[in-house]
């Protein structure tokens, strides 16, 4: 019998397949005591599973590139650190050796204990980290199961499946997608989580906050995931299947139509020019953006240079990477963001000695760079050396006040002076910008505009800081709202003051490449957008349908909205105007 379950579309598209239920506790556990004669073999079996799980993560990390490497890599690195935790490993060995636990039972007991510890914490950020523990131990459990039977392998390699789950980690999503999963339906989650960002990048339809599916659906049920309507239909009727076939034909034609927009100008319907830039991390990102007609690179991330090798990259290694980015851009401007690492990842790069209880609010971005001046100066020298190969801008992350940017400029000037003395050709002028992602920087943006040459808005972090909502905490998914009135007020405030100061401002977060947000951002006065290269054509098309004059006239009403529901209603008006 046909049933429909509504949810929030986190990644667009449609998919038809058989349901595969993935429950949080899906591994069978043998709780019978382990005989003395099997202890050593069981410990070896556990160690083999840890090694296999670690190898899975390393292989996944190797395959990721571009935006995926940035957005998913941090989770993979965090999970790898948990796998290498000596206390966790030794505790499990002791449970097997002294308590005669079997490996699966030891993992389950350790997981339950650690999750209970995290759940008891007052800090919501720390509580949410308990989910990482569950994901890591589930990965080891999976490796153990693969040793015992081929069932997991059979599940992973079956094609034509719709994954139905409570929540899913980005690394697991990337793995399953490579093995034939057609779409994901989650009972929790947020459209702005890292898993959702990954699903969109992989063009994998995804619904979140779909209530009741784990209880009501069964393995093997035929299901249609509809990312257009925001629903999953179980046992779809003839009209549902006809709608799916129509969508497939339309999607093919739409892809062909969008392909013709490569290299086209970006203009609104009433002729106002806009600029689309690319977020990039590797040369292939830059090349793709150039082929699609991007105005340049609005955000070149440098973290992978520090995370991809055992030691810190030296000046020449960084220079070569930045120079290659300049070559790939073919004379278009490239904005290189200085190191944006925090204690959750910087320890793996050898920059800090210990992790912090809350790295999202800790020593990260420019805070870390200024505490590690030798590392920072090396990066600044490499960037300046690359600046003679094309128009280059330097962007500093996690700025809180103008004094930090003044200090960065002082260091830049010293580096430029030293490089010229050494015989390097360094331009007389270089543009230095501030990333606006901390509420204090947004509120006091006028002071920053006195010392910055340009601004870039990091809307992902700005939204979660303004709303005090971790966008990766599935329990808070519904609270993470980039269209919240408070966020919109700050965006309008930043854009308006930058315009008044006659300085460029670019938005680099997820909403910059979301066609649903195109009219809203045009209404707020944004003219520069930076996004993943694979979003460029769809967003160029969405912007071409916007009537800028009509949308700007709606901005005052938009900024008078009192809550998210009023914004949603006005968005409908904006969509009509667009």
Secondary structure, 3 states (H helix, E strand, C coil): CCEEEECEEEECCEEEEEEEEECCCCCCCCCCCCCHHHHHHHHHHHHHHHHHHHHHHHHHHHHCCHHHHHHHHHHHHHHHHHHCCHHHHHHHHHHHHHHCCCHHHHHHHHHHHHHHHHHCCCCHHHHHCHHHHHHHHHHHHHHHHHHHCCHHHHHHHCCCEEEEECCCCHHHHHHHHCCCEEEEEECCCCCCCHHHHHHHHCCCEEEECCCCHHHHCCCCCEEEEECCCCEEEECCCHHHHHHHHHHHHHHHHHHHHHHCCCCCCCECCCCCECEEEEEECCHHHHHHHHHCCCCEEEEECCHHHHHCCCCCCCHHHHHHHHHHHHHHHCCCEEEEECCCCCHHHHHHHCCCCCCCCCHHHCCCCHHHHHHCHHHHHHHHHHHHHHHHHCCEEEEECCCCCHHHHHHHHHHHHHHHHHHHHCCCCCCCCCEEEEEECCHHHHHCHHHHHCCCCEEEECHHHHHHHHHCCCCCCHHHHHHCCCCCHHHHHHHHHHHHHHHHCCCCEEECCHHHHCHHHHHHHHHCCCCEEEEEHHHHHHHHHHHHCCCHHHHHHHHHHHHCCCCHHHHHHHHHHHHHHC
